[in-house]
Amino acid sequence: EASEASDTVDSASIDIALAAIDVIGDGPPSDRPPQLPAICTFGRYEILGRIAFGGMAEIFLGRETTSLGAVRYLAIKRILPHVADDAQFVEMFLDEARLAIQLNHANICHIYEFGELDDSFFIAMEWVNGVPLGKLIRRSRAAGGLPAEVAVRIIADIAGALAYAHNARDAVGRPLEIVHRDVSPHNIMVAYDGQVKLLDFGIAKATTHASKTQAGTVK
């Protein structure tokens, strides 16, 4: 299981395995990641490598294979063990999942599943084969920056996603009144095929949240 494997797999090798995915400047990228070997399993998902690591959670590239052989790649966001006992953070984490799983828009990263497995809370979400907008901006500086029409297209797509989220309603028609609160280049993915995806509703404000921000605090 993933929790046991993490004790035996060197953390550096987890990250190095994903270096092959970054193919900007090395020719046309494939529409799927390379056939990386699984380093461990997490429930029904194969874990191929770690995409990101933060103070509260880590994100892995996962692979799901059906009984008929169909393959889907996805990102798995998992709370780190040292914060799993923080009830407030866990509630915020689950709030993010409950909120995002209700949203169905072409420019919002889709949530497939969330829950608890092997004493670890996780979110399984759409994997976007591309780069964060911040990285795209940095890479484009040598060529004079992003073309205006590309920048405007990205802004328009994200504005559409935010408008959809803000006007979204639940199953009985009540407004969710979602405000993202962290729209920044590192939370916007640009896929190699041109799709633009808004990520991370972890600090979004919505009427349905179980956890509430107290006055004078930062989520």
C-alpha positions in Angstrom: 0.0 0.0 0.0 1.0 3.6 -0.5 1.6 4.4 3.1 4.0 1.4 3.5 5.7 2.1 0.2 6.5 5.6 1.1 8.7 4.3 3.9 10.8 2.3 1.5 11.0 4.5 -1.6 13.5 7.3 -1.5 11.7 10.6 -1.9 14.2 12.0 -4.4 13.6 9.0 -6.7 9.8 9.7 -6.6 10.4 13.2 -8.0 13.1 12.3 -10.5 10.8 9.8 -12.2 8.6 12.6 -13.3 11.4 14.6 -15.0 10.5 12.9 -18.3 7.1 14.6 -18.4 8.6 18.1 -18.8 9.2 18.0 -22.6 9.0 21.7 -23.4 11.7 22.5 -25.9 12.4 18.8 -26.6 10.0 18.4 -29.5 6.2 17.9 -29.8 4.8 16.4 -26.5 2.6 13.4 -26.5 -1.0 13.6 -25.4 -0.2 11.2 -22.6 2.7 10.8 -20.2 5.5 8.3 -20.9 5.0 4.7 -19.9 6.5 5.2 -16.4 6.7 2.2 -14.1 4.5 2.2 -11.0 6.5 2.8 -7.8 3.6 1.7 -5.6 -0.2 1.5 -5.4 -2.8 3.5 -3.6 -6.1 1.7 -3.6 -6.9 0.9 -7.3 -4.4 3.6 -8.5 -0.8 3.0 -9.6 1.5 5.8 -8.4 4.0 6.8 -11.0 5.7 9.7 -9.3 5.3 12.9 -7.3 4.3 16.1 -9.1 4.4 18.5 -6.2 5.2 18.7 -2.5 4.1 21.3 -0.1 3.8 21.9 3.6 0.3 20.4 3.9 -0.2 18.0 1.0 1.6 16.3 -1.9 0.4 15.5 -5.4 1.2 12.4 -7.3 0.7 11.3 -10.9 -1.5 8.2 -10.9 -2.7 5.7 -13.4 -6.0 3.8 -13.3 -6.5 0.8 -15.5 -10.0 -0.8 -15.9 -10.7 -4.5 -16.2 -11.1 -4.1 -19.9 -7.6 -2.4 -20.3 -8.7 1.2 -20.6 -6.1 3.6 -19.0 -6.7 7.0 -17.4 -4.0 9.2 -15.9 -4.9 11.5 -13.0 -3.5 13.6 -10.2 -3.8 12.4 -6.6 -3.6 15.1 -3.9 -3.0 13.6 -0.5 -2.7 15.2 3.0 0.7 14.7 4.6 0.7 12.5 7.7 1.8 15.2 10.1 -1.3 17.3 9.3 -3.8 14.5 9.1 -4.6 14.9 12.8 -5.5 18.5 12.3 -9.3 18.4 12.2 -9.7 21.9 10.8 -7.3 21.3 7.9 -8.9 18.0 7.1 -12.3 19.7 7.0 -10.9 22.4 4.7 -9.4 19.7 2.5 -12.8 17.9 2.2 -14.6 21.2 1.6 -12.4 21.7 -1.4 -13.4 18.3 -2.8 -17.1 18.6 -2.0 -17.1 22.0 -3.7 -15.1 21.2 -6.8 -16.8 17.8 -7.5 -20.1 19.8 -8.1 -18.5 21.9 -10.9 -18.6 20.7 -14.5 -16.9 23.2 -16.8 -14.4 22.8 -19.6 -11.9 25.2 -17.9 -12.1 23.8 -14.4 -10.0 20.8 -13.3 -12.5 18.0 -12.7 -12.6 16.0 -9.4 -13.2 12.3 -9.9 -13.2 11.0 -6.3 -12.3 11.9 -2.8 -12.2 10.2 0.5 -10.0 8.3 3.0 -7.8 5.4 2.2 -5.2 3.7 4.4 -5.7 6.4 7.0 -4.9 9.1 4.4 -7.4 11.7 3.0 -7.1 12.2 -0.8 -8.6 13.8 -3.9 -8.3 12.1 -7.3 -8.6 14.7 -10.0 -8.1 15.3 -13.7 -4.5 15.3 -14.8 -3.7 18.2 -17.2 -0.9 17.4 -19.7 0.8 20.8 -19.8 2.5 23.4 -17.7 1.5 26.0 -15.1 0.8 29.4 -16.5 3.6 30.9 -14.4 6.2 28.6 -16.0 4.8 29.3 -19.5 5.2 33.0 -18.9 8.8 32.6 -17.7 9.7 30.4 -20.7 8.2 32.8 -23.1 10.2 35.8 -22.0 13.2 34.9 -24.2 10.8 35.2 -27.2 9.3 38.5 -26.1 6.6 37.2 -23.9 3.2 35.6 -24.6 1.5 36.8 -27.8 -1.4 39.2 -26.9 -4.0 36.9 -28.5 -2.7 33.9 -26.4 -2.8 36.0 -23.2 -6.3 37.2 -23.9 -7.5 33.7 -24.7 -6.2 32.4 -21.4 -7.8 35.3 -19.5 -11.1 34.8 -21.2 -11.1 31.1 -20.5 -10.4 31.6 -16.8 -13.0 34.4 -16.6 -15.5 32.0 -18.0 -14.6 29.4 -15.4 -14.9 31.9 -12.6 -18.3 33.2 -13.9 -19.6 29.6 -14.1 -18.4 28.8 -10.5 -19.8 32.0 -9.1 -23.2 31.4 -10.7 -23.3 27.6 -10.0 -26.2 26.1 -8.0 -26.5 22.8 -6.1 -28.9 20.0 -6.9 -31.9 21.8 -5.5 -31.1 25.1 -7.1 -29.5 27.0 -4.3 -26.7 29.3 -5.3 -23.2 28.1 -4.2 -21.8 31.6 -4.5 -18.3 30.4 -5.0 -15.4 32.9 -4.9 -12.0 31.2 -5.8 -9.8 33.6 -3.8 -6.5 32.3 -5.2 -6.5 33.0 -9.0 -2.8 33.1 -9.8 -0.4 31.7 -12.4 0.5 28.7 -10.4 -3.2 27.7 -10.2 -3.8 27.9 -13.9 -2.7 25.0 -16.2 -2.2 25.4 -19.9 -2.3 22.1 -21.7 -0.1 21.3 -24.7 -3.2 21.1 -26.9 -4.2 24.7 -25.8 -6.8 23.9 -23.1 -6.8 26.1 -20.0 -7.7 24.7 -16.6 -8.3 26.5 -13.3 -7.1 24.5 -10.3 -7.3 24.4 -6.5 -10.5 25.6 -4.8 -8.8 24.9 -1.5 -9.3 28.4 -0.1 -12.5 29.2 -2.1 -15.3 30.9 -0.3 -18.8 29.3 -0.7 -22.0 29.2 1.2 -21.8 25.3 1.5 -18.5 25.2 3.3 -18.5 23.4 6.6 -15.3 25.2 7.7 -15.4 29.0 8.1 -12.6 31.5 8.1 -12.4 33.4 11.3 -12.0 37.2 11.2 -8.3 38.2 11.1 -7.0 34.7 10.0 -5.6 33.4 6.7 -6.7 30.2 5.2 
